Amino acid sequence: MAKLKKTAGNKTAARKKTVKSSPKTRIEAASHNLIETAQQIWSAGVGALARAQGDGTDLFDALVKKGMSLEAHTRKLANGKVEEVRGVVEDRVENVREKATDTWDRMEKVFEDRVHRALTRLGVPTREDLIALNKRVELLTVELRKQGNKVQPVAAKKAAAPKPAVKKAAVAKKAALPKAPTPVKP
């Protein structure tokens, strides 16, 4: 920069001398000044390039370090926020899941109650009714088998010599007994 000021001062002195000289000399001096200025500008550009190359590498390295530091800091902040948001989202999802389960259980209970009432109105026996009926039928079957073994020999004797009056009484007795209900399959 100092060199540029010094050259500029020399040009001003040269111009003062040229002003008094002839126009041809002034043109030559202006041409010389123009060439000299262009050369100085060129030299300044080359110097700036050299300085940029030398300092540019250091500047680039400093910028890379600063960028990496900033990125690490940003990642740390972002990861902290992600964990915080994840926790909040998981809490909300769990809360919604609990509410949905409770609602589903209540709906299931209401449905079961309504189906039970409808089946009761239609006269459809419950499971407990069918189990009790099966036990009763089993007891009656066992009782009939016990009585059937005692009755069979007597029935065999009666069957060998049937009397007409006994036959009529048996038919009347059979007609007087009510029919057993047909079991319903579950």
C-alpha positions in Angstrom: 0.0 0.0 0.0 2.8 2.3 0.8 4.4 1.5 -2.5 1.2 2.5 -4.3 1.1 5.9 -2.5 4.7 6.5 -3.3 4.1 5.7 -7.0 1.1 8.0 -7.0 3.2 10.8 -5.6 5.7 10.3 -8.3 3.0 10.5 -10.9 1.7 13.8 -9.6 5.2 15.3 -9.9 5.6 13.9 -13.4 2.3 15.4 -14.4 3.3 18.8 -13.3 6.4 18.6 -15.5 4.3 17.3 -18.4 1.8 20.1 -18.2 4.4 22.6 -19.4 5.7 20.3 -22.1 4.3 19.7 -25.5 1.1 17.7 -26.3 3.2 14.8 -27.7 5.1 14.5 -24.5 1.9 14.6 -22.5 0.5 11.7 -24.5 3.6 9.7 -24.1 3.7 10.5 -20.4 0.0 9.6 -20.0 0.6 6.3 -21.9 3.6 5.6 -19.7 1.5 6.3 -16.6 -1.3 4.1 -17.9 1.1 1.2 -18.5 2.7 1.7 -15.1 -0.7 1.8 -13.4 -1.9 -1.3 -15.2 1.4 -3.1 -14.2 0.8 -2.1 -10.6 -2.8 -3.3 -10.6 -1.6 -6.6 -12.1 1.1 -6.9 -9.4 -1.5 -6.1 -6.7 -3.8 -8.9 -8.1 -0.9 -11.4 -8.2 0.1 -10.4 -4.7 -3.6 -10.8 -3.5 -3.7 -14.2 -5.1 -0.5 -15.3 -3.5 -1.7 -14.0 -0.1 -5.1 -15.7 -0.6 -3.4 -19.0 -1.4 -1.2 -18.8 1.7 -3.8 -17.4 4.0 -6.7 -19.1 2.3 -5.6 -22.6 3.3 -5.3 -21.5 6.9 -8.6 -19.6 6.7 -10.3 -22.7 5.1 -9.0 -25.0 7.8 -10.2 -22.5 10.5 -13.7 -22.4 8.8 -13.8 -26.2 8.6 -12.9 -26.5 12.4 -15.6 -23.9 13.3 -18.1 -25.7 11.1 -17.4 -29.1 12.7 -17.7 -27.6 16.1 -21.0 -25.9 15.3 -22.3 -29.1 13.7 -21.4 -31.2 16.9 -23.1 -28.6 19.1 -26.2 -28.6 16.9 -26.3 -32.4 16.9 -26.0 -32.5 20.6 -28.9 -30.0 21.0 -31.0 -31.8 18.4 -30.5 -35.3 20.0 -31.5 -33.9 23.3 -34.7 -32.4 21.8 -35.4 -35.7 19.9 -35.2 -37.7 23.2 -37.4 -35.2 24.9 -40.0 -35.3 22.1 -39.8 -39.1 21.9 -40.6 -39.3 25.7 -43.6 -37.1 25.3 -44.9 -39.0 22.3 -44.5 -42.4 24.1 -46.3 -41.0 27.1 -49.2 -39.8 25.0 -49.4 -43.1 23.0 -49.5 -45.1 26.2 -52.2 -42.9 27.5 -54.3 -43.3 24.4 -53.7 -47.1 24.4 -55.0 -47.3 28.0 -58.1 -45.3 27.1 -58.7 -47.4 24.1 -58.4 -50.6 26.1 -60.8 -49.3 28.7 -63.3 -48.2 26.1 -63.1 -51.6 24.3 -63.6 -53.5 27.6 -66.7 -51.4 28.4 -68.1 -51.9 24.9 -67.5 -55.7 25.1 -69.3 -55.8 28.5 -72.3 -53.8 27.1 -72.5 -56.2 24.1 -72.4 -59.3 26.3 -75.1 -57.9 28.5 -77.4 -57.1 25.6 -76.9 -60.5 23.9 -77.6 -62.2 27.3 -80.8 -60.2 27.7 -81.9 -61.0 24.1 -81.3 -64.7 24.5 -83.1 -64.7 27.9 -86.1 -63.0 26.3 -86.2 -65.6 23.5 -86.1 -68.4 26.1 -82.7 -69.8 25.1 -81.2 -71.6 28.0 -77.9 -70.4 29.4 -74.8 -72.5 29.7 -75.4 -73.1 33.4 -79.0 -74.3 32.6 -77.6 -76.8 30.0 -75.0 -78.1 32.5 -77.7 -78.6 35.2 -79.9 -80.3 32.7 -77.1 -82.6 31.6 -76.5 -83.6 35.2 -80.1 -84.3 35.8 -80.4 -86.4 32.6 -77.3 -88.4 33.7 -78.8 -89.0 37.2 -82.1 -90.1 35.6 -80.2 -92.4 33.2 -78.4 -94.0 36.1 -81.7 -94.4 38.0 -83.4 -96.0 35.0 -80.6 -98.4 34.5 -80.8 -99.5 38.1 -84.6 -100.0 37.8 -84.2 -101.5 34.3 -82.1 -104.3 35.6 -84.7 -105.2 38.3 -87.6 -104.8 35.9 -86.2 -106.8 33.0 -86.5 -110.2 34.6 -90.1 -109.4 35.7 -90.8 -107.9 32.3 -89.5 -111.0 30.6 -91.9 -113.2 32.6 -94.8 -111.0 31.8 -93.8 -110.8 28.1 -93.9 -114.6 28.0 -97.5 -114.8 29.1 -99.2 -111.5 28.4 -102.6 -110.9 29.9 -105.0 -108.7 27.9 -105.9 -106.5 31.0 -102.3 -105.8 31.8 -101.6 -104.8 28.3 -104.3 -102.2 28.3 -103.2 -100.8 31.6 -99.6 -100.5 30.4 -100.8 -98.6 27.3 -102.9 -96.3 29.4 -100.1 -95.7 31.8 -97.7 -94.9 28.9 -100.2 -92.4 27.4 -100.6 -90.6 30.7 -96.8 -89.9 31.1 -95.7 -86.6 29.6 -93.0 -86.6 26.9 -89.5 -85.6 27.9 -88.3 -82.4 26.2 -85.8 -82.8 23.4 -82.3 -81.6 24.5 -81.0 -78.5 22.7 -77.5 -78.7 21.4 -75.2 -75.9 22.7 
